[in-house]
Amino acid sequence: MALAEGQRTALKNLARKHAGEDVDWINIADARALTDLGYAQRDRVGWKITPEGIAALAALND
């Protein structure tokens, strides 16, 4: 899978956020790109990683 560096950073930050950690801001353009790929979603409280995003991040770390 080919993600831009900013998208990788956003995906990692979303995973850290999902784990309950404090994270830096998430670049909106990168988060939208992740949403288009199904790796993130936007709700009333902000961006969240999806199960597909968690799997994609695990694949990046292999």
C-alpha positions as CSV (number, residue, x, y, z in Angstrom):
1,M,0.0,0.0,0.0
2,A,1.3,3.4,-0.9
3,L,0.5,6.2,1.6
4,A,2.1,9.6,1.6
5,E,4.3,10.4,4.6
6,G,1.6,12.8,6.0
7,Q,-1.1,10.1,5.6
8,R,1.2,7.6,7.5
9,T,1.7,10.2,10.3
10,A,-2.1,10.8,10.5
11,L,-2.8,7.1,10.6
12,K,-0.3,6.6,13.4
13,N,-1.8,9.6,15.3
14,L,-5.3,8.2,14.9
15,A,-4.2,4.8,16.2
16,R,-2.5,6.5,19.2
17,K,-5.7,8.5,19.8
18,H,-7.7,5.3,19.6
19,A,-5.5,3.9,22.3
20,G,-6.3,6.8,24.5
21,E,-3.1,8.8,24.1
22,D,-2.9,12.5,23.5
23,V,-1.9,13.3,20.0
24,D,-0.9,16.3,17.9
25,W,-3.3,17.8,15.5
26,I,-4.4,15.7,12.5
27,N,-3.9,17.3,9.1
28,I,-7.4,17.5,7.6
29,A,-6.3,16.8,4.0
30,D,-4.5,13.6,5.2
31,A,-7.4,12.5,7.3
32,R,-9.8,13.0,4.3
33,A,-7.5,10.9,2.1
34,L,-7.6,8.2,4.8
35,T,-11.4,8.5,4.9
36,D,-11.5,8.0,1.1
37,L,-9.4,4.8,1.6
38,G,-11.7,3.6,4.4
39,Y,-9.0,3.9,7.0
40,A,-10.6,6.8,9.0
41,Q,-14.0,8.3,9.6
42,R,-15.2,11.6,10.9
43,D,-17.9,12.0,13.5
44,R,-19.1,14.7,15.8
45,V,-16.1,14.6,18.1
46,G,-13.4,14.3,15.4
47,W,-11.5,11.8,13.3
48,K,-11.3,8.1,14.3
49,I,-9.4,5.2,12.9
50,T,-11.4,2.3,11.4
51,P,-10.7,-1.4,11.8
52,E,-9.4,-1.2,8.2
53,G,-7.1,1.6,9.2
54,I,-5.8,-0.5,12.1
55,A,-5.1,-3.4,9.8
56,A,-3.4,-1.1,7.3
57,L,-1.2,0.3,10.0
58,A,-0.3,-3.2,11.1
59,A,0.6,-4.0,7.4
60,L,2.9,-1.0,7.3
61,N,4.7,-2.2,10.4
62,D,5.4,-5.7,9.0
